[in-house]
Amino acid sequence: MATLKGRGIFTGPILILGFSESVSGMGNWITMMAVLALVVFRGDGGVLESGAIMMAGLLPVLLGSPLSGWLCDRYDRRKLMIASELLQALLVSVLIFTTSVGVVYPIVALEALAGSIMMPARRSVVPSLVSAQSLSRVNAFFQQLSGTIKIAAPLLAGGLLAIMNPHTAIIFDVASFLLSALLLSRLPELQPNGVPGSTKPGSKPERVDRTLRSLVSGSVGLRLIFVTVFLGIFVIVGFDVLASVFVRDSLHSGEGVFGLLVSLIGIGTVGSSILIMAGKRERNPWSDIVTGILLLSAIPLAFGISSFVPAGPVRTLVAIAGCLLGGAGSGLLNVQAGTLLQLLTPATMLGRTAGAFQTTATAGQLLGVLLTPALIPGVLSMTGYFIAAFVALSILVLWVLYNLRAVRASARARTEVAVG
């Protein structure tokens, strides 16, 4: 298996993975905006149809990620990623020729299922390309690209849809998948560890007979990461559901301020990613996780206390500050959660673990999306919900700090066994 450890983080394969992910990510935004245009903005769809599109994109990822992770531990990840991009291009191309809204939902679901392999594949590939000390910086590089796409892609998609119909705009997404597949074809073979031909001659292959359940149950650190990410996403996803209503009813503003707040979260994410990537010293991922949750809690705190601030520019400034800080926290949390996942998982099981991690994150997102409308306004006011979310994230920080003692004790025990 090709390895480029020790040659720095900006190796050819890392750049190829980054640019490929950016190209297809840009195309995905175009298709998402085009689908919303077909179903909602230029059709008769409402909240139900908009929610159905979201569910169609999330449920297949929830269900398909474990299988995707298993495939990444068994087959050449380069071929899997190329096949995923080509299959997505084929599926999305159907939307170019259909005028039936009923066809949109299954196509979105199948495209999400085909794309569910990309994240486990990339997470499992990176540790074989760079040293363990460089993982945080490499993951920050990918997070920086993702944040930049989230800032720029909606503007590009909106501009395209202003000058052409949705079916024509989707052609750009098909082209993005094809270009991404072409870029990925330039990668070397990326056979997983533990299969014939994946290890150097004379080296001992790693064991592959351990189950995912036994791995996670036997690792205090992995359990902590899984639970932390699930709870963090579950709590903060209410922002996605409520932000537009908050901007309208509390800030007394419209789409411009809403877009600004979303962009500021992306800017904060990019900023914290740059900080990690440009840092010279080795960072403590757990410290960044704790800091990330604390900063992330600035979003519900700012939205919650804004109700007690006089309406006007000051209230908007409070929300702006919260989104910028929360975006920085999101970047720290996402980057270092991925780093810890790679550091704590044996290479032979990284695909399955990354797939399970993606399922866990998606489950938290889905549960939050479903539960938030059930709580508001029947059980909690919007202000009460944001304050409760801030308190929940603060408790999560204390819980993580408490459990870090067990993580450190487990690490010391492994070190003593290795030395002995």
C-alpha positions in Angstrom: 0.0 0.0 0.0 1.3 3.4 -0.9 2.4 5.5 2.1 3.8 9.0 2.2 4.4 9.4 5.9 7.0 11.8 6.8 6.8 13.9 3.7 4.5 16.6 5.2 0.8 17.0 5.0 0.4 18.5 1.5 1.3 15.4 -0.4 -0.2 14.7 -3.8 -2.8 12.2 -2.5 -3.9 14.6 0.2 -4.4 17.4 -2.2 -6.2 15.1 -4.7 -8.6 14.0 -1.9 -9.2 17.6 -0.8 -9.9 19.0 -4.3 -12.0 16.0 -5.2 -14.1 16.5 -2.1 -14.4 20.2 -2.8 -15.5 19.7 -6.4 -18.2 17.2 -5.6 -19.3 19.2 -2.5 -19.8 22.3 -4.7 -21.9 20.2 -7.1 -24.0 18.7 -4.2 -24.9 22.2 -3.1 -26.1 23.1 -6.6 -28.3 20.0 -6.7 -29.7 20.6 -3.2 -30.7 24.2 -4.2 -32.1 23.0 -7.5 -34.2 20.3 -5.8 -35.6 22.9 -3.4 -36.3 25.1 -6.3 -38.2 22.3 -8.1 -40.2 21.2 -5.1 -40.6 24.3 -2.9 -39.7 27.6 -4.6 -41.1 26.9 -8.0 -43.6 24.2 -7.0 -46.4 23.8 -4.5 -44.3 22.2 -1.7 -44.3 23.5 1.9 -42.8 22.5 5.2 -43.7 18.8 4.8 -42.0 18.6 1.4 -38.9 20.5 2.6 -38.7 18.1 5.6 -39.1 15.1 3.3 -36.1 16.2 1.2 -34.0 16.5 4.4 -35.1 13.0 5.5 -34.4 11.6 2.1 -30.8 12.8 2.4 -30.2 11.7 5.9 -31.9 8.3 6.4 -29.9 6.5 3.7 -26.7 7.8 5.3 -27.9 6.5 8.7 -28.6 3.1 7.3 -25.9 2.8 4.7 -22.8 4.0 6.6 -22.1 0.7 8.5 -22.0 -1.2 5.2 -19.9 1.5 3.6 -17.4 1.2 6.5 -17.3 -2.5 6.1 -16.5 -2.2 2.4 -13.7 0.3 3.2 -12.0 -2.4 5.4 -12.2 -5.0 2.7 -11.6 -3.4 -0.7 -9.4 -0.8 -2.4 -10.7 2.6 -1.1 -9.7 4.4 -4.4 -11.9 2.1 -6.5 -14.8 2.5 -3.9 -14.6 6.3 -4.0 -14.4 6.4 -7.8 -17.4 4.0 -8.1 -19.3 6.2 -5.6 -18.8 9.4 -7.6 -19.7 7.7 -10.9 -22.9 6.2 -9.4 -23.9 9.5 -7.9 -23.4 11.2 -11.3 -25.6 8.6 -12.9 -28.4 9.0 -10.3 -28.3 12.8 -10.3 -28.5 12.8 -14.1 -32.0 11.4 -13.9 -33.1 14.6 -12.3 -32.2 16.5 -15.5 -34.9 14.7 -17.4 -37.7 14.3 -14.9 -40.6 16.7 -14.2 -42.2 14.5 -11.6 -41.7 15.6 -8.0 -42.3 12.1 -6.9 -39.1 10.9 -8.6 -37.0 13.5 -6.7 -37.3 11.9 -3.3 -36.0 8.4 -4.2 -33.2 9.8 -6.4 -32.1 12.1 -3.5 -32.2 9.0 -1.2 -30.2 6.8 -3.6 -27.7 9.5 -4.2 -27.1 9.9 -0.5 -26.7 6.2 -0.1 -24.1 6.0 -2.9 -22.3 9.0 -1.3 -22.2 7.5 2.2 -19.0 5.7 1.4 -16.9 8.9 0.8 -16.4 10.0 4.5 -15.5 6.5 5.9 -13.2 6.0 2.9 -11.4 9.3 3.4 -11.1 8.9 7.2 -9.6 5.4 6.8 -7.2 6.5 4.1 -5.6 9.5 5.7 -3.6 7.7 8.5 -1.8 5.7 5.8 -0.7 8.8 4.0 0.6 11.0 6.9 2.2 10.5 10.3 0.1 10.4 13.5 1.5 13.8 14.5 0.1 15.4 11.3 -3.4 14.0 11.6 -4.9 17.1 13.3 -3.4 19.4 10.6 -4.6 17.2 7.7 -8.1 16.9 9.2 -8.1 20.7 9.7 -7.2 21.1 6.0 -10.3 19.1 5.0 -12.5 20.9 7.5 -11.2 24.2 6.1 -12.1 23.2 2.5 -15.6 22.0 3.7 -16.2 25.3 5.5 -15.1 27.3 2.5 -17.5 25.3 0.3 -20.4 26.0 2.7 -19.7 29.7 2.4 -19.2 29.9 -1.4 -21.4 27.1 -2.8 -24.8 28.6 -1.8 -23.9 31.8 -3.5 -22.8 30.0 -6.6 -25.9 27.8 -6.6 -28.2 30.8 -6.1 -26.5 32.7 -9.0 -26.8 29.7 -11.3 -30.5 29.3 -10.5 -31.1 32.9 -11.1 -30.0 32.6 -14.7 -31.1 29.0 -15.6 -33.7 26.5 -14.7 -33.1 23.8 -12.1 -32.7 21.0 -14.6 -29.9 22.8 -16.4 -28.1 23.7 -13.2 -28.0 20.0 -12.2 -25.8 19.3 -15.2 -23.0 21.1 -13.2 -23.4 18.6 -10.4 -23.1 15.7 -12.8 -20.0 17.3 -14.2 -18.6 17.8 -10.7 -18.9 14.1 -9.9 -17.2 13.1 -13.1 -14.4 15.5 -12.5 -14.0 14.2 -8.9 -13.9 10.6 -10.2 -11.2 11.7 -12.7 -9.1 13.3 -9.9 -9.5 10.2 -7.7 -8.2 8.0 -10.5 -4.8 9.7 -10.0 -4.5 8.3 -6.5 -2.4 5.2 -5.9 -4.0 1.9 -4.9 -5.4 2.3 -1.4 -5.8 -1.3 -0.2 -6.9 -1.6 3.4 -4.6 -3.0 6.0 -5.0 -6.7 6.8 -5.7 -7.9 3.2 -3.3 -9.6 0.8 -0.9 -7.1 -0.7 -1.6 -4.3 1.8 1.5 -4.8 3.9 5.2 -4.7 3.1 7.0 -7.9 2.3 8.0 -9.7 5.6 5.7 -7.6 7.8 3.1 -9.1 9.9 -0.5 -8.3 8.9 -2.8 -6.9 11.6 -5.6 -9.0 13.0 -9.0 -8.3 11.4 -11.2 -10.7 13.4 -12.2 -8.2 16.1 -15.8 -7.0 16.1 -16.7 -3.3 16.1 -18.7 -3.7 19.2 -15.8 -5.2 21.1 -13.5 -2.4 19.9 -15.8 0.4 21.0 -16.8 -1.3 24.3 -13.2 -1.9 25.1 -12.0 1.7 24.4 -13.0 4.4 26.9 -11.8 7.1 24.4 -13.9 5.8 21.5 -17.0 5.5 23.6 -16.5 9.1 24.8 -16.1 10.4 21.3 -19.2 8.7 20.0 -21.4 9.8 22.8 -20.0 13.4 22.8 -20.5 13.9 19.1 -24.0 12.4 19.2 -25.1 14.6 22.1 -23.4 17.7 20.7 -25.1 17.4 17.3 -28.4 16.5 18.9 -28.4 19.6 21.0 -27.1 22.1 18.4 -29.1 20.9 15.4 -32.1 22.9 16.8 -30.3 25.9 15.4 -30.9 24.5 11.9 -34.6 24.1 12.5 -35.2 27.4 14.4 -32.7 29.9 13.0 -34.9 31.2 10.2 -37.9 31.7 12.6 -35.6 33.3 15.1 -34.2 35.8 12.6 -37.8 36.7 11.5 -39.4 36.9 15.0 -36.6 38.0 17.2 -34.2 40.0 15.0 -37.1 41.2 12.8 -35.0 40.6 9.7 -35.1 38.4 6.6 -33.0 36.3 4.3 -30.0 38.6 4.3 -29.4 38.4 8.0 -30.1 34.7 8.0 -27.5 34.1 5.3 -25.1 36.3 7.2 -25.4 34.2 10.3 -25.0 30.9 8.4 -21.9 32.3 6.6 -20.4 33.5 9.9 -20.6 30.0 11.3 -18.7 28.8 8.2 -16.1 31.6 8.6 -15.6 30.6 12.3 -15.2 27.0 11.2 -12.6 27.9 8.6 -10.8 30.2 11.1 -10.4 27.5 13.8 -9.3 25.0 11.1 -6.6 27.4 9.8 -5.4 27.8 13.4 -5.0 24.0 13.8 -3.4 23.6 10.4 -0.9 26.4 10.8 0.1 25.5 14.3 3.7 24.5 14.8 3.2 22.6 18.1 1.4 19.4 18.6 -2.1 19.9 19.9 -4.0 18.0 22.6 -7.2 16.8 20.7 -9.2 16.3 23.9 -8.5 19.9 25.0 -9.7 21.1 21.6 -12.9 19.0 22.0 -13.7 20.6 25.3 -12.9 24.1 24.0 -14.9 23.3 20.9 -18.1 22.4 22.9 -17.7 25.5 25.0 -17.4 27.8 21.9 -20.3 25.9 20.2 -22.5 26.7 23.2 -22.1 30.4 22.3 -24.8 30.0 19.6 -27.7 29.0 21.9 -26.4 31.3 24.6 -26.4 34.3 22.2 -29.8 33.4 20.8 -31.2 32.8 24.2 -30.0 36.1 25.9 -30.9 38.2 22.8 -34.5 38.2 24.0 -33.4 40.2 27.0 -31.5 42.7 24.8 -33.4 45.7 23.3 -34.4 45.0 19.7 -32.2 46.6 17.1 -28.6 46.4 16.0 -27.3 45.3 19.5 -29.5 42.2 19.4 -28.2 41.4 15.9 -24.6 41.9 17.0 -25.1 39.4 19.9 -26.3 36.8 17.4 -23.4 37.6 15.1 -20.9 37.1 17.8 -22.5 33.8 18.9 -22.5 32.4 15.4 -18.8 33.3 14.8 -17.7 31.8 18.1 -19.9 28.8 17.6 -18.5 28.2 14.1 -15.0 28.2 15.6 -16.1 25.6 18.1 -17.7 23.5 15.5 -14.4 23.4 13.6 -12.4 22.3 16.6 -14.9 19.6 17.5 -15.2 18.2 14.0 -11.5 18.2 13.3 -10.3 16.7 16.6 -13.2 14.1 16.8 -11.9 12.8 13.5 -8.3 12.8 14.7 -9.1 10.9 17.8 -11.2 8.4 15.8 -8.1 7.7 13.6 -5.7 7.6 16.6 -7.7 5.3 18.7 -8.8 2.8 16.0 -6.7 0.0 14.6 -6.0 0.5 10.9 -7.8 -2.8 10.0 -11.0 -1.5 11.5 -10.9 2.2 10.7 -13.5 2.0 7.8 -16.1 0.3 10.0 -15.4 2.6 12.9 -15.7 5.7 10.6 -18.9 4.3 9.2 -20.4 3.8 12.7 -19.3 7.3 13.6 -21.0 8.7 10.6 -24.2 6.8 11.5 -24.0 8.1 15.1 -23.6 11.7 13.9 -26.5 11.3 11.5 -28.7 9.8 14.2 -28.1 12.7 16.4 -29.0 15.1 13.6 -32.2 13.2 12.7 -33.3 13.0 16.3 -32.8 16.7 16.9 -34.6 17.6 13.7 -37.6 15.4 14.7 -37.7 16.4 18.4 -37.3 20.2 18.1 -40.6 20.9 16.4 -42.3 18.6 19.0 -40.9 20.7 21.9 -41.5 24.2 20.4 -43.7 26.0 21.1 -45.8 23.3 22.9 -43.4 22.5 25.7 -40.8 25.3 25.5 -40.6 28.8 24.2 -37.9 29.5 21.6 -35.9 31.4 24.2 -36.3 28.6 26.7 -35.1 26.1 24.2 -31.9 28.0 23.5 -31.2 28.5 27.2 -31.8 24.8 27.8 -29.5 23.9 24.9 -26.7 26.1 26.4 -27.1 24.4 29.8 -27.1 21.0 28.1 -23.8 21.8 26.3 -22.3 23.1 29.5 -23.2 19.8 31.3 -21.7 17.9 28.3 -18.4 19.8 28.9 -18.4 18.7 32.6 -19.2 15.2 31.6 -16.4 15.0 29.1 -13.9 16.4 31.7 -15.0 13.9 34.2 -14.6 10.9 31.8 -11.2 12.1 30.6 -9.8 10.8 33.9 -10.8 7.3 32.8 -9.3 7.9 29.3 -6.0 8.9 30.8 -6.0 6.0 33.2 -6.7 3.6 30.3 -3.8 5.2 28.3 -1.4 4.8 31.2 -2.4 1.2 31.6 -1.7 0.5 27.9 1.6 2.2 28.2 2.6 0.1 31.3 1.6 -3.1 29.5 3.6 -2.1 26.4 6.7 -1.2 28.5 6.4 -4.4 30.6 
